[in-house]
Amino acid sequence: MAKRGGGFGGGMPGNMQNLMKQAQKMQRQMEENQKALEEKEFTSQVGGGAVRLAMNGKREVLSLEIDPEAVDPEDVETLQDMLVSAISDVLKQVDEAQASSMGSIAGGFGGGMGGLGSGLF
């Protein structure tokens, strides 16, 4: 009886320790990827380049350029639509980069969990 309990007890801490190491590694990778993402610049051009927007991964607008020819007092709605389109496009790029970055980390961790889980159950 003691041998059986000792075997299970002895195996579990090793697996938990490996799991903790893997979690710490994943956390470091997430922090590094987040920092790199925050420093990355995302850009969009709409209206044939009439509106150009640059934003970083922290969703801070770095620059917004509007071609003077795109400013028509008689047609403000077109300029507004171009601005909305440029902003939406850049935010989508940031979201996709974040999802890709986190997905690659979580995928590696999930693979380890699958191997660990199948050994326990």
N, C-alpha and C positions, 0 to 999 in steps of 0.2 A: 504494500500500500504506500509506504513512504517513498519507495523507488518510483512508482508511477507519479505521485504528486511532485517529487523532486524533478522528474524529467520534464513535466509540463511547466513547472515554475522556472526551471533553468532555461528553457527555450523561449519563453515569453519575453523576459527582459531584453534578450538579444534582438528580438524582432522589434520591440518597442524602441530600443536605442537606435536601430537602423531607421525606423520610421521617423524618429525625432531628428536625426541627422538629415534625412531627406527633406523634411519639412523646413529645417533651417536653411538648407541649400536653396530650396524653392523660394523662400522669403528673400534671400539675398539676390537671387536672379530677378525676382519681381521688382525689387527696389532699383537694381541696376537698369532694368528695362524701362521702368517708369521715368527714371532720370534722363535716359537717352531719348525717350519719347517726348518729354517736356522740352528738350533742347532742339528737337527736329522741327523744321519749317515745312508747312504745308501751304500750297498755293492753288489758286483758281483764277482762270480768266474766262470771262463770259462776254457775249456781245462782240465777238471777234477781237477781243482784247480791250474793249472799251472800258471794262471794269476789271481791275486786277486786285486780288486780295491775298495777303499772306498772314498766316496765323501759326503759332507754335502749338506744341502738344498740351500746353496748359490752357489752351483755348484763349490766349491773349492775341489780340489783333496787332500784328507787327507793322503792317502797312495796308493802305487802301488808296489805290490810284484810279481816278476817273478821267477818262479822255474828255477834254472840254467839248468836243463835238457830240458827246453823249448827253450833254446837258441841254435839254430843249424845254424851255419854260412852258411850251404848249403841250408837252408830252412827258410829264413827270412820272407817270405810271410806268413807262418803259424802263426808266432809270431805277425806279424802286424795285421792279421785277428782277432786273439784272443784279442789284445788290442782294436781294433775297436769295437768288440762285447761287451767287458766289459764296455767300455765307453758308448756305446749306451744303454746298459741295465740299467746302473745306472742313466743316464739322463732320461730314460723313467720312472723309479721309482720316481724320483724327480717330473717330470711333472704330473704323476698320483696322487701323494700326494698333490701337489698344487691344482689340479683340484678338488679333493675330499674335501679338506679343504675349498676352496672358494665356492664350490657347496653347501655344507651344510649350509653356512652362507647365501648365496643368496637365497636358497630355503626357508629359514625361512622368509626372507624379502619379497620375492615374494608372499608368502601366505598372509602376512599383506597387501600388495599392492592390492591383489585380493579382499580382504574383504573391503578395503577402496574404491577401484574403483567401486565396485558394489553398494556401498552406495551412491556414487555421481552421477552416471549416470543411 
